[in-house]
Amino acid sequence: MPEAVILINGQAGSGKTACARALFERLSACALLDVDALTTVEPFVWGEELSLLGLRNAAALARNFQAAGFPQVILAGGAFRQDLVNAFAAMVPAGTRLLYIWLQAERSVRHARCLRRARDGADAAEFLDWRDRLMPYPGPLDVPGGRYLEVDTSVRSPEQVAGAVLAQLTEEGLVLKEPTPRD
């Protein structure tokens, strides 16, 4: 079974967390990591050092999960620029397949999702444009040892997005089992 890390990224409100959870529910022998949870620190100072710390934490946990028999690791967030993708690729063992999925959604859709979820203070209306500037659309990225895929989430549910991702994983030979039917 090939070891793989599935990197799910996108701007705030694009559906990273929801897609990662939906994908996690439909695969076996996999692990799910949320980079935001791996960078919960006080004081919280957003910047390059914190971004790299999150990726180092994610890479270490991915290695641990893979060594424990979970060859596929889903990573939500964290690697949102080419330099961060390159840094992460250098942190995982050679031979690990990387599949990078950029979730793209229209600005109005993403902002409405953030306002609706109101997960934290950064989901407030006054911060939405700032967050877009902080994490702009990177364009197609070069993924060392892997592949880049974009999925438009503007009019798709997380389950539909996960289905599109599963189709790509199947093409890549990474799916461990067929998706289980939903009740």
C-alpha positions as CSV (number, residue, x, y, z in Angstrom):
1,M,0.0,0.0,0.0
2,P,1.6,3.3,-1.0
3,E,2.1,5.9,1.7
4,A,0.4,9.2,0.8
5,V,-0.4,12.6,2.3
6,I,-3.5,14.3,0.9
7,L,-3.0,18.0,1.4
8,I,-6.4,19.9,1.4
9,N,-6.0,23.7,1.2
10,G,-7.9,26.7,0.1
11,Q,-8.9,30.2,1.3
12,A,-11.1,30.6,4.4
13,G,-14.6,29.3,3.8
14,S,-13.6,27.1,0.8
15,G,-14.5,23.9,2.7
16,K,-11.1,22.5,3.8
17,T,-12.3,21.1,7.2
18,A,-15.6,19.8,5.9
19,C,-14.1,18.2,2.8
20,A,-11.3,16.6,4.9
21,R,-13.8,15.2,7.4
22,A,-16.1,13.8,4.6
23,L,-13.1,12.2,2.9
24,F,-11.9,10.8,6.2
25,E,-15.3,9.1,6.7
26,R,-15.1,7.4,3.3
27,L,-11.6,6.0,3.5
28,S,-10.1,3.2,5.7
29,A,-6.7,3.0,7.3
30,C,-6.2,6.8,7.2
31,A,-5.6,9.6,9.7
32,L,-6.9,13.2,9.7
33,L,-4.8,16.2,10.8
34,D,-5.9,19.8,11.1
35,V,-3.0,22.2,10.9
36,D,-4.9,24.9,12.8
37,A,-5.2,22.5,15.8
38,L,-1.4,21.8,15.5
39,T,-0.6,25.5,15.9
40,T,-2.9,26.5,18.8
41,V,-0.4,28.4,20.9
42,E,-0.5,31.4,23.3
43,P,0.5,34.0,22.4
44,F,-0.7,33.4,18.9
45,V,1.4,35.3,16.4
46,W,0.6,34.6,12.8
47,G,3.6,34.4,10.5
48,E,6.2,32.3,8.8
49,E,7.5,30.6,11.9
50,L,4.1,29.5,13.0
51,S,3.3,28.2,9.5
52,L,6.5,26.1,9.4
53,L,5.9,24.9,13.0
54,G,2.4,23.6,11.9
55,L,3.9,21.8,8.9
56,R,6.7,20.3,11.0
57,N,4.1,19.0,13.5
58,A,2.0,17.7,10.7
59,A,4.9,15.9,9.0
60,A,6.0,14.3,12.3
61,L,2.5,13.1,13.0
62,A,2.0,11.8,9.5
63,R,5.2,9.8,9.9
64,N,3.9,8.4,13.2
65,F,0.5,7.5,11.8
66,Q,2.1,5.8,8.7
67,A,4.5,3.8,11.0
68,A,1.4,2.7,13.0
69,G,-0.3,1.3,9.9
70,F,-2.2,4.3,8.6
71,P,-0.6,4.8,5.2
72,Q,-2.8,7.7,4.0
73,V,-2.9,10.9,6.0
74,I,-5.3,13.7,5.2
75,L,-3.9,17.1,6.1
76,A,-6.3,20.1,6.2
77,G,-4.7,23.4,5.8
78,G,-1.2,24.6,6.3
79,A,0.5,24.4,2.9
80,F,-1.0,27.3,1.1
81,R,2.0,28.6,-0.9
82,Q,4.6,27.0,-3.1
83,D,7.4,27.4,-0.6
84,L,5.3,25.8,2.1
85,V,4.5,22.8,-0.2
86,N,8.2,22.4,-0.9
87,A,9.1,22.6,2.8
88,F,6.5,20.0,3.7
89,A,7.6,17.7,0.8
90,A,11.1,17.8,2.2
91,M,9.8,16.8,5.7
92,V,8.0,13.6,4.7
93,P,9.9,10.4,3.9
94,A,11.1,9.8,0.4
95,G,8.6,7.9,-1.6
96,T,5.6,9.4,0.1
97,R,3.0,10.4,-2.5
98,L,1.6,13.9,-2.2
99,L,-1.7,14.8,-3.6
100,Y,-2.4,18.5,-3.2
101,I,-6.0,19.6,-3.5
102,W,-6.8,23.4,-3.7
103,L,-10.5,24.1,-2.9
104,Q,-11.6,27.1,-4.9
105,A,-14.9,28.9,-4.2
106,E,-16.3,32.3,-5.2
107,R,-15.5,35.1,-2.7
108,S,-19.1,35.7,-1.9
109,V,-19.7,32.0,-1.1
110,R,-16.6,31.7,1.1
111,H,-17.4,34.9,3.0
112,A,-21.0,33.7,3.6
113,R,-19.8,30.4,4.9
114,C,-17.4,32.1,7.3
115,L,-20.1,34.4,8.6
116,R,-22.5,31.5,9.0
117,R,-20.1,29.2,10.9
118,A,-18.6,32.0,13.1
119,R,-16.0,29.5,14.3
120,D,-13.8,32.2,15.9
121,G,-13.2,36.0,15.8
122,A,-11.4,35.7,12.4
123,D,-14.7,34.7,10.9
124,A,-16.1,38.2,11.5
125,A,-17.0,40.4,8.5
126,E,-14.2,42.9,9.2
127,F,-11.5,40.2,8.8
128,L,-12.7,38.4,5.7
129,D,-10.9,40.5,3.2
130,W,-7.8,40.5,5.4
131,R,-7.8,36.7,5.4
132,D,-8.1,36.6,1.6
133,R,-5.0,38.8,1.3
134,L,-3.2,36.7,3.8
135,M,-3.9,33.5,1.8
136,P,-4.5,34.5,-1.8
137,Y,-5.1,32.0,-4.6
138,P,-1.7,30.6,-5.3
139,G,-2.4,29.3,-8.9
140,P,-1.4,25.8,-9.8
141,L,1.5,24.6,-7.6
142,D,4.3,22.2,-8.4
143,V,4.0,19.3,-6.0
144,P,7.2,17.4,-5.5
145,G,6.5,13.7,-5.7
146,G,2.9,14.3,-6.3
147,R,0.1,16.0,-8.1
148,Y,-2.0,19.2,-7.9
149,L,-5.7,19.3,-8.3
150,E,-8.3,22.1,-8.0
151,V,-11.9,21.5,-7.0
152,D,-14.5,24.2,-7.2
153,T,-16.6,24.0,-4.0
154,S,-18.9,27.0,-4.8
155,V,-22.0,24.9,-5.5
156,R,-20.9,21.5,-4.2
157,S,-21.5,19.9,-0.8
158,P,-18.5,18.6,1.2
159,E,-19.7,15.1,0.3
160,Q,-19.7,16.0,-3.4
161,V,-16.2,17.5,-3.1
162,A,-15.0,14.4,-1.3
163,G,-16.4,12.3,-4.1
164,A,-14.4,14.3,-6.7
165,V,-11.3,13.8,-4.5
166,L,-12.0,10.1,-4.2
167,A,-12.2,9.8,-7.9
168,Q,-8.8,11.4,-8.2
169,L,-7.4,9.2,-5.5
170,T,-8.6,6.1,-7.3
171,E,-6.9,7.3,-10.5
172,E,-3.7,7.8,-8.5
173,G,-4.1,4.3,-7.0
174,L,-4.3,5.5,-3.4
175,V,-7.8,4.5,-2.3
176,L,-7.8,1.7,0.1
177,K,-11.3,0.6,-0.3
178,E,-14.4,1.7,-2.2
179,P,-16.4,4.4,-0.5
180,T,-19.1,3.0,1.8
181,P,-22.7,3.8,0.9
182,R,-24.3,6.5,3.0
183,D,-27.4,5.5,5.0
